[in-house]
């Protein structure tokens, strides 16, 4: 046998390939991480388990420097490293927060501190941490309007709500920002701009860890549970792992223990929770590939799209579903239509003479073979409708990705534009392409789910005939 052609060699090559695909590039040597480690060490943080690295697919994260065993502590961050409302109140902002009425919210206190410290630049005691924070975020609230319009309808509605919430947050905070004018030589309006507050809001919303609720008289009654955790917040999310994370009152540290094993030089993950991809996109600005919790939502309008318009009991059926909580969170998943979706369809498909059996439907009882078959047929039609819609959006996305607003006229105009302007436009183009790519990955994952659901529905229909 020729050397390197055997089964053992093939297995070894596959393992090497998988290893190279998942292995990151160590970034400990970069100046920003050298400064961060010095800063953390001065605050009593010691760590030999993890190192910052850049990984294919997930980007910047933390890599194991040694094998990690199940139940092992992977990181213990002292309270002195955490950025909390206590940090803010002890700072130069404390006096202004204490006297402001009505009391500012804990979120406003944290956001104000972040914007102020970022503005301070080299003078900030938190500079090493601020330097490694993202310069921009990809939550829907940060996306360009034309990109938001490409989101699934349910997510688009939530994205618009999120944007309105942040805009209201900014508008209601401007008077408080004005009270801080004595602290700055520049006009506060130029420091605490909407874009600056949006960056701070996204920083807290996407990176904060949870602490036990506290209550301070100088802050509003909203839950004070957020803390920013430098270095620890480099850990990326995976839906396939479990960790135990909490603040330890005895050691005064935020600790994370893994319930998984990690080999040396692997990326170490934590889990933000059993979230579907739309929730991950909305709250954190990313999509998890092959997420077991991912799903496609079915709205009320689509739910009745393929039902007979002549059904005189339809309004009553919809009312029953609404009263019993079966009008929302109806989904297609990797293993087919959810039980809730099929149950809703079975009730909607009840024949007039069987309508009195609606309670049995909600309890999961089979009413008739006809009802079972009709509900599966409707589910399949809805699934195929979503597949067609998703394919259409992806084709539109492909067009946008190829030419996001850069016509031949625009390219010729660039030759007459200053270098700084061209650089700015290139940055904007790159940001738009990144946003489009993220939305495209969301739709691509949903298409995979729908195809899997279509196969399941076909199997169910075949089994019922």
N, C-alpha and C positions, 0 to 999 in steps of 0.2 A: 504493500500500500504506500502511495506517495505521501511523504511527510507533510503534515498539516491538513490532510484530507479526511481524517477519521472523525468519528462521532465526538470523542473527547475534545479534539481541537475545535470543532464547531461550537460545543458548549462553552469552551473557554473564551472563544471569540465573542459569543453572545454576551457572556458575563462582562467582558472587557468593554463591549459596546455600551451596555446598560450603565456600567460604572462611569464611563466617560461622559455619557449624556446627563447623568445626575450630579456629577462632581462639579463643584464650583471653583472659581478662581479666588484664592485668598486675597483679601484687600487690607489686611492688617498693616501693611507697609505704607498705605496712603496717609498723607499728612492729617486729614480730618479725623481719621480713626486713631492715629497716634495721640492727637490732642484730646480726643474724647476719652481714651483710656487713662491718660494722665489726670484729667479732670475727675473721672470716676474714682480713680485710686485715691485722690485727695479727699474724697467723700467716703472713704472706707470700703469701696467695692473692690473685691478680688475675684477673678474668674480665670480658670484655666480650661474650662470645658468647651467654650465656644469661641469662634473667630468670625469676623465679618467677611463675607464672600459674595461674589456675583454668580448666580446660577442661571442656566438656560431655562427659559420658561417662566421663572418666578422673579428674576432680577436679584436685587440686593437682599440678602438674608444672613442667617447665622449658620456656620458650619461646625460640626463636632470635631474637636481636636483629639478626641480619644473615644473609645467605645463607651456608649452610655447604656446602662442596664435599666430594666423596668423598675420603676419606683424611685429612681435616682433623682436627686436634686439637679436640675440643669442650670438654674440661675437663681440667685438670691440677691435682690437689689435693696440696699439699705434705704430706710426712710429719708435719709439726708439727700438721696439722689432723686427722689420723687418730686415732681412739680404739682403741688396741690393748692387749694385755696388758702391753706395756712402759709404757704410760700408767698403768695400774693399779699396777704394781709400783713405779713412781717416786713414787706418791702416798702419802698417809698410810696407805693399806691395805697397802703393801708389807711392812712389818715383820710384820704379822699373817699375811699370806699365806706369807711365807718360813718362819715357825716352825710353821705348822700341818701336822700329820701325820695321815693321809696327805695328800700335796700336793693342793690344790684343783685342779679342772679349769680349763682356760682359759675355758670358758663360765661357770663359777661366778665367776671373777674379774671378767669383764666385767659380768655381771648384778649382782654385789654393788656394783660401782662405779656403775652406772647408778642403782640404788635409793638408794644413799647420796647421790649428787649431786642427785638429784631431791628427796630429803628436805632437803638443804641450802638449796634455794630460791635466794634472792637471793645467798647466800654462795658459790654454786657458780661455779667458773671456767668451767664448761661450760653455764651457764644459757642463753645465746643458742641453743645447739643443742638443749638439752632442751625449750625453749619451742616449737619447731616439730615435735617428734616427736608422733605420734598419741597422743591421750589413751586410746584404746582400740583394740583390734584385732578383726578378723573371721575369724581363723583358727578352724577347728573347735574347738580347745581352749578358745576363749573363748565359744562359742555356748551358748545356753540348752539344757538337755536336750531340751525338746520340739522345738527346731529341729534338733538333731542327729538326732533320730528321723526327720526328713523327708529326710535325705540318702540317696543311693543306697547299697545295702547294702555294697558294697566300700569306699566312702569312709567310711561310718559306722563300720565295723570299724577302719579306720586312724585315724579321729578318736578313737575310744575308746582305742586304743593310745597315741596322742599325749597324751591327757589323763592316762592312767596314768603315762606317762613323766615328764611335768612334775610330777605329784604326788609321784612318787618322788624326783625331783630336789630338790623343796622339802624333803621329809622328811629326806633324807640331808644336807641343807645346814644344818639348824637348829643343830647344835652349833657349826659354824663361825661362824654369825651370832652366837651367844651369846658367842663369844670377842672380838667387836668391841664389847662393851658399854662398855669404857673410852672409846671415841670419842664416845659419845652421852649426852646428859642423859636422854633418854627411854628406855623399855624397848625393847630391840632387837626383841622380838616384835611390837611395834606398828609398827615401821619396816619390818622384813623380813617382812611378811605374805605369805600366798600370792598375794593379788591383786597386790601390788607386784612379787613375783618373776615372776609370770606376765607382767606388762607388760614387764619387762626381758627375759625369755626371748623374747617375741614381737618385741621391738625388734631383738635380735641375729639371730633366726632369719629375719626378713623383710627386714632392711635391710643386713646385713653384706656387705662385698665380700671377695673371696678374696685372701689373701696366701700367699706361698711358706711352706710349713711350717717352723716353728721349734721348738726344744726348750729348755726352761728347767728347771733342777733343782728350782726351787721350785714348779713346776706338774706336774700329772700327765702321763702319756704320751699322752693324747688329742691329736689334731692341733690345733695352735695356728695356725689359718689365717684367723681372722675379724678384720675391722676395720670399725668404723663410720666412714662417710665423710660428714661434714656437707656439706650442699648437694648434693653429687653424688647422694646417695640420694633426692633429689626426682625424679630421672629415672624415668619410668614404663616399664613393659614393653610391648613389642609383638612378637608372633611373626613379624612381617613385615619386621623390620630385622635387620641384622647390625652388630656393633661389635667393635673390638679393645680389650680392657680388660686392664690389668695394672699391677703396680707396677714402675716404672722405677728400677733400682738406681743408674743414673748420675745421674739428676735428683732422686732420692729423692722421687718424686711418684707418685701413682696416676693413670694417664692413660687416657683413653678417646678413641679415634679412630673416626669414623663411616665406614662403607662405603656410606652413602647420601647423597643430597643433600637439604638442607632449605631451604625458602624462608623469607624473613623472616617472623616472627610465627607460624610453625608450631610445634606441640609437637614436641620432640625426644625420641625414645625410645631405649631400649636393649633388649636381649633377654636374659632370664634363662636362656634355654635352650629347647630344643625340647620343652616340657612340655605335657601334655594338661591340660584344665581341672580335673580332679580333683586333679592334682598341684599346680597353681597355687592352688587353693582350700585344700588341706591345708597347704602351706608358706607361702603369702603372703596368703591371705585374700581373693582376688578371682577373677573369672572373665573370660576373654578372649573377646569376641564374635567369631564366625567364625574361631576359632582353627584353623588347618590341621592342628594336631597333636591336636585334640580327638577323643575317641572314647568309645564305650560298651563297658564291659567285660562279658564273658560268663563267669559263674561255672561251676564244674563241675556244680552242680546243674541249672542252666538248660541246659547243654550237652547233657545226656541226657534232658531233660524230654519231648521228643517222639520219642524213640527207642523201639522195641518192647521192652517189659519181658521178653519171652520169649527175647531174644537170650542164649544160654548163654555166648557168648564176650565179653560186655560187660565183665566184670571184667578179663579179659586185655587187652582193647583199652584200657581206662582205664589199666592198668598200663604198657602200651607208651607211651602218650601221656605219662604222668608221667615215665617213665625217659628219654624223649627231649626233655623240656622243652616239651611241647605242651599242658599242662593249665592254664597260666596265660598272661596277656597275650593272650587271645583277644578280639578287638574288632570292632565295627562302626565304620567311619569315614565321612568325607564321600564317598569313592569306593566304598563298599560294604563287605561283610565282608572282613576281613583275610585274607591268604593263609594265615596260621597257623590262623585259625578254620575256613576251608574245608578245609584239610588235615586238621584234627582230625575234622571231620564226615565227610570222605570215608573216613577210617580206621574211624570208628565205624559207618558205613553199609555196610561191606564184607559181602557175602554170605558164608555159611559156607564155600562152596566156593572163595571168592576170598581167604580170610583169610591164606593164605601169601604174599600179595602186599603185605603191609602195609609192607615196606621200600620198595617202589616208590612207594607213596602218599607216604611222607615225602620221597622224592626228587622229587616233583612229577609223576610219571607218571600218565597217564590209564589207569584199570583197565577201565572199561566205561562205556557211555552211561547205563546204569541207575544205576551208582554216582554219576555226575556229577549226574544229575537228582535222585536221592534226597537227596543232600547239599544241593543248592540249595533243595529243598522244605523241608527241616528248617531251613535257615538263614532262609528266609522266615517260617516259623512262629515261630521265636525272635524275629525282628525285629518281627513283628506283636504278639507277647506283650509285648515291651518298649514298643512304642508305646502299647498299652492301659494298661500299668502307669504309664507316664510321664504320660499324659493324666489318669489317676485321681489321681496325686500333685499335679498342677498344679491340678486342681479343688479338692483339699483345701487347697492353698496359698492359693488365691483366697479360700476361707472364712476361713482364719487371718488373711490380710492385712486382710480387712474387719473382723474382730472378734477381735483377739488378746487374749482374756481380759477384754474390757471390756463386761460385760453392762449392762443397764438399771439393775440394782441398784447396780453399781459406779459408774455415772455419777451416780446420785442421791446416793450416799455421798460423792462428791467435794465436793459443795456444803457438807458439814459437816466437811471436812478442811482443815487449815491450809495456807497458801500454799506453805510450804517442802515439805510432804509431797506436795502436788499437783505441784509442780515436779519433785520426785524421781520420781514415778510417770510423769509425762509423758516424762522422760528415759528411763526404763525402757521405756516404750511405744515411743518413737522408736527405741531401740536394737533392740528386738524386731522392729519393722517393717523396719529396715535388714537385719537378719539374715535374715528371711523373704524379702525381695526378692533378696538375694544367692543364696539357695538356689533360689529360683524361676528366676533367670537361668541357673543351672547346668542345671536340668531342661529349661528352654526350649531351650538349646543342644543338649542331648542329643536332644530331640524332633526338632529340625531334622536332626541327623545320621541318626537312625533313618529319617526320611522319605526322605532322600537315598539311604540304603542300600536301602530298600524299592523305590525306583525302579530302582536298579541291578540288584537281584535280579530284578525283573520283566523287565528288558531281557535279562538273561542267560538266563532261562528261555524267553523268546520266541525267542531266537537258537538255543537247543538243541532246539527242537521242529521 
